[in-house]
Amino acid sequence: MNFIKYFIFSAIIIFITSSLIAQNPTDPELTGMRAIGTPANPKVKWAWNYYMDFAAYTKLAQELAKAHPDIVKVQSIGKSSKGLDMWVLTISDYKTGNVDRKPAFWIDGSIHANEMQGVQFAMYTAWYLAESFGKVDFLTQLLKDKTFYILPSVNPDGRENFIHKPGPTNSSRSGMVSFDDDRDGSLDEDTYDDIDGDGNIVMMRRKSPAGRFKQDPNFPSRMIQAAADEAGEYEMLGFEGIDNDGDGLVNEDHPGTYDPNRDWAWNWQPNYIQNGALYFPGTLVETQNIKKFIISHPNIAGAQSYHNSGGMFLRPPGAEEDQPFVNQADIAVYDYIGKQGEKMVPGYNYYSIWKDLYTVYGGELDFFALVRGIFTFSNEINNAYQLFNEQQGGGSGTTYEEFDKLLLFNDAYIKWQPFKHPQYGDIEIGGAKRNYTRNTVGFMMEEEGHRNMAFTILHAYHMPKLDIVELRTRALAGGLTEVTATVVNQRAIPTHSAHDIRYKIERPDYITLKNAQVVSGMIVENDMLGITREQKNNPQTIEVANIGGTVGGGGGGFGGGGSSNNAVRVRWIIKGKLDKYTVEVDSRKGGVVSKTF
């Protein structure tokens, strides 16, 4: 009897163990069950509920490259103003084609130092792609077809300052190049002071019979304006600080008061028109480093820049007068991706910068889209909708205070405390911590990061994917042969934007018939009617202005003849007859494909 019990018990254990192994064939160390959508037992284990500084994201980048040498490479594209490396992670299947000839997607974050999520989401994307390769078929194929260039931080100096030096929520968004903001001959001598030494820069208030503010009785950390027929109790004195230089002003000369997102070479305007601009487009070394990389990588077909906040997918242009440069065919591509984004990240809205937000001159997004012809989005991460999954409040009222009370247990605000100020006398200090309101709270960060990553993956997926789908031959008189090839783009983004075609930003796509003595080459404009356009110079390599996408964008295609605009057809007349025909398509943004028939 004992033997029978032992046998049955052993059989049950074997069955359970076999079931677990069957459920997790690629994750033998996993105990329990893998949650769908998350890499289980990754080679590089990482927490996503905190904000990384330079040392942390450098370590993560290096560990990913070490753990996944055939997927991740790391390089510095130059130094920041203060000498920090600007790391770019190049992520692709290095065993499948030349990574710098595949259609490529650029991601960057933290051009504004206080916008912390950009680094997190960029690095989450790198980690997720690397750890999913070989496990998730969709992403495995994506990395065989495409390349990702990921720059975690455009502004590493400013980010280090924001993390390691005291400051308020909205400052500093700049880099750390010094300027004499108050024109007194000294640099950065009167910035914020953590006067109570608690590591936070919050607000100062002082009781005053002339004050127009009072404390919210329901949320004591919140100051509200007294009604018109009501006496106030406090006057607000701004953020923590003292008059360091004795000029009667507090906090008037900070490190870095420019805007790195006003330093780019499309419709740049000087500071008196566009606040935050410097001396000329490309004043900053960080801007120069990125521009050199982008121009030397013409395979970049899509781009994403992470900002905060407000919950938006932003497309170009930045200024109303630049509307004519964003053709309706290109807007169709933006609309297709942006409207899907609204489903993917609840509470986010798809907008045009100038129309729905505000005017931006000299912005990075316009440099990518209008100088380089790259389809580019800027995501404004985080909004009040994320807190209670409802539009009511919209960030106004007491939404953030309620969220702090109910879900953060009063962790987000400094209680008002008395302090003896050297200039203002008896004051009180309190208010929101700098990593609240603008920046996603810890337990929500991975979800919002994943949703934003998925949006960029959708965008990257729709970069051109070219295929030679047909080759026909027909014998002609005089020992000649007619060879006709059809090339199709299977994705939404064309090989050239309409803006690119109009201003000839990038060279045409080349379609070459190899190993043949070509007499004549032509583009077939209507196959049914036999309408062609001959290319008299170098007929072996046909120059095609564009291979359109599946939703428009740039035009192109042969239109008539029973086909759509996401295909082109070319034809050669050759001497003699070949047993094999090799056709190669060479597109800067569409990659290189060839097929032998």
C-alpha positions in Angstrom: 0.0 0.0 0.0 2.8 2.4 0.9 4.5 1.6 -2.5 1.2 2.5 -4.3 0.9 5.8 -2.4 4.6 6.6 -3.2 4.0 5.8 -6.9 0.9 8.0 -7.1 2.7 10.9 -5.3 5.7 10.7 -7.5 3.5 10.7 -10.6 1.7 13.8 -9.5 5.0 15.6 -8.9 6.4 14.6 -12.3 3.1 15.8 -13.9 3.2 19.2 -12.2 6.9 19.7 -13.0 6.3 18.8 -16.6 3.4 21.2 -16.9 5.5 24.1 -15.5 8.3 23.3 -17.9 5.9 23.1 -20.8 4.4 26.5 -19.9 7.8 28.1 -19.7 10.1 26.4 -22.2 12.4 29.5 -22.5 12.4 30.4 -18.8 13.6 27.3 -16.9 14.4 29.2 -13.8 10.9 30.6 -13.5 8.8 29.4 -10.5 5.1 30.1 -10.9 3.7 31.5 -14.1 5.1 34.3 -16.4 2.8 37.3 -16.7 1.9 38.0 -20.3 3.7 41.0 -21.8 6.7 40.9 -19.4 10.1 39.3 -19.9 10.5 36.6 -17.3 13.9 35.9 -15.7 15.6 38.5 -17.9 19.4 38.3 -18.2 19.6 41.8 -16.9 17.3 42.2 -13.9 16.2 45.8 -13.3 13.7 47.8 -11.3 11.5 50.3 -13.1 10.0 52.2 -10.1 12.7 54.8 -9.7 14.5 57.5 -11.7 18.0 56.6 -12.9 20.9 59.0 -12.8 23.8 59.0 -15.2 25.7 56.2 -13.4 22.6 54.0 -13.3 21.6 54.2 -16.9 25.2 53.9 -18.0 25.4 50.7 -15.9 22.2 49.3 -17.4 23.4 50.1 -21.0 26.7 48.3 -20.4 25.0 45.3 -18.8 22.6 45.0 -21.7 25.5 45.1 -24.2 27.3 42.5 -22.2 24.3 40.2 -21.8 23.1 40.6 -25.4 26.2 41.1 -27.6 24.4 40.2 -30.8 21.6 42.6 -30.1 22.9 45.6 -28.2 26.0 47.8 -28.8 26.8 51.0 -26.9 28.8 54.0 -28.1 29.4 57.6 -27.1 28.4 60.1 -29.8 30.3 62.8 -27.9 30.6 64.6 -24.6 28.1 67.0 -23.0 29.0 70.5 -22.0 30.2 69.2 -18.6 32.0 66.2 -20.1 29.5 63.4 -19.6 29.2 60.8 -22.4 26.1 60.9 -24.6 25.5 57.2 -24.9 23.6 55.7 -27.9 22.4 52.1 -27.7 22.2 50.5 -31.2 19.7 47.7 -31.0 19.1 45.2 -33.8 19.8 41.6 -34.8 23.4 42.0 -35.8 23.4 38.6 -37.5 20.8 39.7 -40.0 22.1 42.4 -42.3 24.0 45.6 -41.9 22.3 47.4 -38.9 23.1 50.8 -40.4 21.3 50.0 -43.7 18.1 48.7 -42.1 15.3 51.2 -41.6 16.1 52.8 -38.3 14.2 54.4 -35.4 15.6 57.1 -33.2 14.5 57.5 -29.5 15.7 60.2 -27.1 14.6 61.6 -23.8 15.2 64.2 -21.2 16.1 67.2 -23.4 14.5 69.0 -20.5 16.3 68.1 -17.3 13.2 68.0 -15.1 11.3 65.7 -17.4 12.5 62.5 -15.9 10.5 59.8 -17.6 12.2 60.1 -20.9 15.4 58.3 -19.7 13.3 55.6 -18.0 11.1 54.9 -21.1 14.0 55.0 -23.5 16.0 52.5 -21.4 12.9 50.4 -20.8 12.5 50.1 -24.6 16.1 49.0 -24.9 15.7 46.5 -22.1 12.4 45.1 -23.3 13.6 44.7 -26.9 16.8 42.9 -25.9 15.1 40.6 -23.4 12.3 39.8 -25.8 14.5 38.8 -28.7 14.1 35.2 -29.5 11.1 34.9 -27.2 8.4 37.2 -28.7 8.1 36.5 -32.4 6.9 39.9 -33.3 9.8 41.7 -31.7 12.3 39.1 -32.9 11.2 39.8 -36.5 11.2 43.6 -35.8 14.9 43.5 -34.8 15.7 41.4 -37.9 14.1 44.1 -40.1 14.8 47.3 -38.2 17.4 49.1 -36.1 16.8 51.3 -33.0 19.2 54.1 -32.0 18.4 55.1 -28.4 19.9 58.1 -26.7 18.6 58.0 -23.1 19.4 61.6 -22.3 19.9 64.6 -24.6 20.8 66.7 -21.6 22.8 64.5 -19.1 24.3 67.5 -17.2 20.9 69.1 -16.4 19.4 65.7 -15.4 22.3 65.1 -13.0 21.7 68.6 -11.5 18.0 67.9 -11.1 18.5 64.6 -9.4 21.5 65.4 -7.2 21.0 69.2 -6.4 18.0 70.7 -4.6 15.5 72.3 -6.9 11.7 72.7 -7.5 9.5 70.7 -9.8 9.9 72.9 -12.8 13.5 73.7 -12.6 15.9 73.3 -14.0 14.7 72.1 -17.4 17.9 73.6 -18.9 21.4 72.4 -19.4 24.3 73.6 -17.2 26.1 76.1 -19.4 26.5 79.3 -17.2 25.2 82.7 -18.2 25.0 86.0 -16.4 21.2 86.1 -16.2 21.0 89.3 -14.1 23.9 91.0 -15.8 25.8 91.8 -12.7 29.1 90.4 -13.9 28.8 87.1 -11.9 27.6 83.7 -13.0 25.0 81.6 -11.2 25.5 83.3 -7.9 21.8 83.5 -6.8 20.0 80.2 -7.3 17.7 78.2 -5.1 18.8 77.5 -1.5 17.7 74.6 0.5 17.4 76.8 3.5 16.1 74.1 5.9 18.5 71.4 4.6 15.9 68.8 4.0 16.9 68.1 0.4 13.8 69.7 -1.1 13.1 73.1 -2.6 9.5 73.9 -1.9 7.5 77.1 -1.4 7.8 79.9 1.1 4.9 81.7 2.7 4.5 84.5 5.3 1.6 85.5 7.4 0.5 89.0 6.3 -2.6 91.2 6.8 -2.2 92.1 3.1 -1.9 88.5 2.0 -4.4 87.1 -0.5 -3.9 83.4 0.1 -5.2 81.0 2.6 -4.7 77.3 3.5 -7.2 74.8 2.0 -9.0 73.3 5.0 -9.4 69.9 3.4 -5.8 69.7 2.1 -3.5 71.6 4.4 -0.5 71.5 2.0 -2.5 73.4 -0.6 -2.7 77.2 -0.8 -5.7 78.8 -2.4 -6.6 82.3 -3.2 -9.1 84.0 -0.8 -12.4 85.1 -2.3 -12.9 88.7 -3.3 -14.9 89.5 -0.2 -12.7 87.5 2.1 -9.6 88.4 4.0 -6.4 86.4 3.1 -3.9 85.1 5.6 -0.6 84.6 3.7 1.5 86.1 1.1 3.5 83.7 -1.2 7.2 84.4 -1.4 8.2 81.9 -4.2 10.6 79.0 -3.9 13.1 78.5 -1.1 16.0 80.8 -1.4 17.8 83.8 -0.1 19.3 87.0 -1.6 22.8 85.6 -2.1 24.3 88.7 -3.9 22.5 91.4 -2.0 20.7 92.9 -5.0 17.3 92.7 -3.4 16.2 89.8 -5.5 15.9 86.1 -4.6 16.6 83.2 -7.0 17.2 85.4 -10.0 20.5 83.8 -11.4 20.4 80.1 -11.9 22.7 77.6 -13.7 21.4 77.2 -17.2 18.4 79.4 -18.1 18.2 78.5 -21.8 16.0 75.9 -23.5 17.9 73.0 -25.3 14.7 72.5 -27.3 15.0 75.9 -28.9 18.5 75.3 -30.3 17.6 73.5 -33.6 18.0 74.5 -37.2 14.4 74.8 -38.4 12.7 78.2 -38.1 15.1 79.1 -35.3 14.4 82.5 -33.7 16.5 84.6 -31.4 15.8 84.9 -27.7 13.7 88.1 -27.9 11.2 86.2 -30.1 11.7 82.6 -28.8 12.5 82.7 -25.1 15.3 80.2 -24.2 17.1 80.4 -27.6 20.8 81.0 -27.5 23.1 82.7 -30.0 22.5 80.6 -33.1 21.0 77.2 -33.9 23.4 74.6 -32.7 25.0 76.7 -30.0 25.0 73.7 -27.6 27.5 70.9 -28.0 24.7 68.4 -27.2 22.7 69.6 -30.2 25.8 69.4 -32.4 26.5 65.8 -31.4 23.0 64.6 -32.2 22.9 66.5 -35.5 26.1 64.8 -36.6 24.8 61.4 -35.7 21.5 62.0 -37.5 23.0 63.3 -40.7 25.5 60.4 -40.8 22.6 57.9 -40.4 20.2 58.6 -43.3 18.5 55.3 -42.6 16.6 56.9 -39.8 13.0 56.9 -41.0 11.1 57.4 -37.7 11.8 59.2 -34.4 10.4 59.7 -30.9 11.4 62.4 -28.4 10.1 62.0 -24.8 9.0 65.0 -22.8 6.5 65.7 -20.0 3.8 66.5 -19.2 0.1 66.7 -20.3 -0.5 63.3 -22.0 0.0 64.1 -25.7 1.3 62.7 -28.9 2.6 65.8 -30.7 3.3 66.0 -34.4 4.9 68.9 -36.4 5.0 71.7 -37.2 5.9 73.9 -34.2 4.8 77.1 -35.7 1.7 78.1 -37.7 3.6 79.6 -40.6 5.2 76.1 -41.2 1.9 74.4 -42.0 2.7 74.3 -45.7 5.7 72.2 -45.1 3.6 69.3 -43.6 1.9 68.0 -46.6 -1.6 66.3 -46.3 -0.1 63.0 -47.4 2.3 63.1 -44.5 -0.4 64.1 -42.1 -2.3 60.9 -43.2 0.6 58.9 -41.8 0.7 60.9 -38.6 -3.0 60.6 -38.2 -2.9 56.8 -38.6 -0.2 56.3 -35.9 -1.4 59.1 -33.6 -5.0 58.0 -33.4 -3.9 54.5 -32.6 -1.8 55.9 -29.8 -4.9 57.4 -28.2 -6.2 53.8 -27.8 -2.9 52.6 -26.5 -2.3 55.2 -23.8 -5.7 56.1 -22.2 -6.0 59.8 -21.4 -3.4 60.9 -24.0 -4.5 63.0 -27.0 -3.0 63.3 -30.5 -2.2 66.9 -31.3 -0.4 69.3 -33.6 2.1 71.4 -31.6 1.3 74.9 -32.8 -2.4 74.4 -33.1 -3.2 72.5 -29.9 -0.3 73.4 -27.6 1.8 76.5 -28.3 4.3 77.8 -30.8 7.8 76.4 -30.8 10.6 77.9 -32.9 13.8 76.0 -33.3 12.5 72.7 -31.8 14.1 69.3 -32.1 10.9 67.8 -33.6 10.9 70.2 -36.5 14.6 69.5 -37.1 13.9 65.8 -37.5 10.7 66.2 -39.5 11.4 69.2 -41.7 15.2 69.3 -42.0 15.7 65.6 -42.3 12.2 64.4 -43.5 11.8 61.9 -40.7 8.3 61.1 -39.3 8.6 62.2 -35.7 6.5 62.4 -32.6 7.1 64.0 -29.3 5.2 62.4 -26.4 4.3 64.6 -23.4 4.2 62.0 -20.7 1.9 61.9 -17.6 -1.3 63.8 -16.9 -4.0 63.9 -14.3 -6.1 61.4 -16.1 -3.6 58.7 -15.1 -4.4 59.2 -11.4 -8.0 58.2 -11.2 -8.7 57.2 -14.9 -11.1 60.0 -15.4 -11.0 63.4 -17.2 -12.7 65.2 -14.3 -10.4 67.7 -12.7 -7.9 67.7 -15.6 -5.0 68.4 -13.2 -6.8 71.4 -11.6 -8.5 71.5 -8.2 -7.4 68.9 -5.7 -6.7 65.9 -8.0 -3.0 65.6 -7.0 -3.7 66.2 -3.3 -6.5 63.5 -3.3 -4.2 61.1 -5.0 -1.5 61.7 -2.5 -3.8 61.2 0.4 -5.5 58.0 -1.0 -2.7 56.2 -2.8 0.6 57.7 -1.7 -0.1 58.1 2.1 1.0 61.8 2.2 4.4 61.1 0.7 4.2 63.7 -2.0 4.1 67.0 0.0 6.2 68.6 2.7 4.1 69.9 5.6 4.4 73.6 6.3 7.1 74.2 8.9 8.2 77.5 10.5 11.6 78.9 9.6 13.6 82.1 10.4 14.6 83.6 7.1 17.6 86.0 7.1 15.7 88.5 4.9 12.0 87.7 5.2 11.9 87.0 8.9 9.4 84.5 10.2 8.1 82.3 7.3 6.8 78.8 6.7 8.2 76.3 4.1 6.1 73.6 2.5 4.5 72.2 -0.7 4.9 69.6 -3.4 8.1 67.6 -3.7 10.0 68.2 -6.9 9.4 64.7 -8.3 5.6 64.9 -8.0 2.9 66.2 -10.4 5.2 66.4 -13.5 6.8 63.0 -13.0 5.0 59.7 -12.9 4.8 58.1 -9.4 6.8 54.9 -8.9 4.2 52.2 -8.9 2.7 53.5 -12.2 5.9 54.0 -14.0 6.3 50.6 -15.6 2.8 50.6 -17.1 3.0 54.1 -18.5 6.5 53.3 -19.8 5.3 50.1 -21.5 2.4 51.9 -23.1 4.6 54.6 -24.5 7.1 52.0 -25.6 4.4 50.1 -27.4 3.5 53.4 -29.3 7.1 53.8 -30.5 7.1 50.1 -31.5 4.0 50.7 -33.6 5.7 53.7 -35.2 8.9 51.7 -35.8 6.9 48.8 -37.2 5.4 51.0 -39.8 8.7 52.2 -41.2 9.1 51.0 -44.8 9.3 47.2 -45.4 10.1 46.6 -49.0 9.6 43.4 -51.0 10.2 42.5 -54.6 6.9 40.7 -55.2 7.0 40.0 -59.0 9.4 39.7 -61.9 8.2 39.1 -65.4 10.2 38.5 -68.6 9.1 38.7 -72.2 11.1 37.8 -75.3 11.4 40.7 -77.8 12.5 40.8 -81.4 16.2 41.1 -82.2 17.4 38.9 -79.3 16.2 41.3 -76.7 14.3 40.5 -73.4 11.9 42.7 -71.5 12.3 42.4 -67.7 9.6 43.9 -65.4 9.9 44.0 -61.6 7.3 45.2 -59.0 8.4 46.5 -55.6 5.9 46.8 -52.8 6.1 48.7 -49.5 4.1 46.7 -46.9 4.0 49.5 -44.2 2.3 52.9 -43.6 5.4 55.1 -43.9 6.8 55.8 -47.4 10.5 55.7 -48.3 10.3 59.5 -48.6 7.9 61.9 -46.9 6.2 64.4 -49.2 8.3 67.1 -47.7 11.4 65.1 -48.4 10.4 64.7 -52.1 9.5 68.4 -52.5 12.9 69.6 -51.2 15.0 66.7 -52.3 16.3 66.0 -48.8 17.4 62.4 -49.5 18.4 60.7 -52.7 15.9 58.7 -54.7 15.5 54.9 -54.2 17.6 52.8 -56.5 16.3 49.6 -58.2 19.0 47.7 -60.0 19.0 44.8 -62.4 22.3 43.0 -61.8 24.4 40.7 -64.0 22.6 41.8 -67.2 23.5 43.9 -70.3 20.9 46.6 -70.0 19.9 48.5 -73.1 17.1 50.6 -71.7 15.5 51.3 -68.3 12.2 52.9 -67.4 9.5 53.4 -64.8 6.2 51.8 -65.7 3.5 54.4 -65.0 0.6 52.4 -66.3 1.2 48.7 -67.1 -2.2 48.1 -68.7 -1.8 51.0 -71.1 1.9 50.4 -71.7 2.9 53.9 -70.5 6.5 54.2 -69.3 9.0 56.9 -68.6 12.5 56.1 -69.8 15.6 56.9 -67.7 18.3 57.5 -70.3 21.3 57.8 -68.0 22.6 54.7 -66.2 19.5 52.6 -67.2 20.7 49.6 -65.2 19.8 51.4 -61.9 16.4 53.0 -62.0 16.0 56.0 -59.8 12.5 56.1 -58.1 11.5 59.2 -56.3 9.4 57.3 -53.7 7.9 54.0 -52.7 4.7 55.1 -51.0 3.2 53.7 -47.9 -0.1 51.9 -47.3 -1.9 55.0 -46.0 -0.3 57.6 -48.3 2.5 59.9 -47.4 4.8 61.3 -50.1 2.7 60.0 -52.9 4.6 57.7 -55.4 3.5 54.4 -56.8 2.2 53.9 -60.3 -1.5 54.6 -59.5 -3.3 53.3 -62.6 -3.0 49.9 -64.0 -4.9 48.2 -61.2 -2.4 48.7 -58.4 -2.1 50.9 -55.3 0.3 53.7 -54.4 2.4 51.6 -52.1 4.2 49.9 -55.1 6.4 50.8 -58.0 7.0 48.9 -61.2 10.2 49.2 -63.3 11.3 47.7 -66.6 14.5 47.0 -68.4 15.3 45.9 -71.9 18.4 43.7 -72.0 20.4 41.9 -74.6 20.0 38.2 -74.7 18.4 36.0 -72.1 19.5 35.2 -68.6 18.8 32.0 -66.6 18.8 34.1 -63.4 17.7 37.7 -62.7 18.8 39.5 -59.5 16.9 42.7 -58.6 18.2 44.9 -55.8 16.3 47.8 -54.1 18.5 50.3 -52.3 16.6 52.9 -50.3 18.1 55.1 -47.6 15.1 54.9 -45.3 13.6 51.7 -46.7 16.7 49.4 -46.5 18.3 47.1 -49.0 16.5 44.1 -50.3 17.3 41.8 -53.2 15.8 38.8 -54.9 17.0 36.4 -57.5 14.5 34.8 -59.9 
